[in-house]
Amino acid sequence: MSKEPKPNEETAFCGDIVMGISVDLDRVTMTLDQVLRLEPGSVIKMNRSAGDNINITVGGAPLAYGEIVIIEATMGVRITDFEPEE
C-alpha cells in the first residue's frame, strides 16, 4: 500500500513561483466630472468597513473569501473560507 504524499511535498517544486493576489475592497460609481476632479490627496469614499466580507483572487480566479481587519493602524484581510473547487 503506497502512502499519498503530503500536499506540501506535491507542490514543493513550484513553491517559489510568485503569484499576484487581488483583494476587492469595493466598487464605486462616479460621474465623469467627479473623475476629472480627482487629484493627489483626493479621497474616494468606500462603502465597506472592518468585518465586511470581500473576495480574494489569484491570477483573476476566485480563491477565497475574507473579512477586512484592522491591525494597529494597518488594514489586512483574514481568510474566512476558500472558494469551492469546480
Residue pairs with C-beta under 8 A, 6 or more apart in sequence:
19 58
19 59
20 58
20 59
21 56
21 57
21 58
21 63
22 56
22 57
22 58
22 60
23 54
23 55
23 56
23 66
23 77
24 54
24 55
24 56
24 57
25 46
25 48
25 54
25 68
26 46
26 47
26 48
28 44
28 45
28 46
28 47
30 44
38 44
48 54
48 68
49 68
50 67
50 68
50 69
50 70
51 67
51 68
51 69
52 67
52 68
53 65
53 66
53 67
53 80
54 65
54 66
54 67
54 68
54 77
55 62
55 65
56 62
56 63
56 64
56 65
56 66
56 77
56 79
57 63
62 83
63 82
63 83
64 79
64 80
64 81
64 82
64 83
65 79
65 80
65 81
65 82
65 83
66 77
66 78
66 79
66 80
67 77
67 78
67 80
68 75
68 76
68 77
69 75
69 76
69 77
69 78
70 76
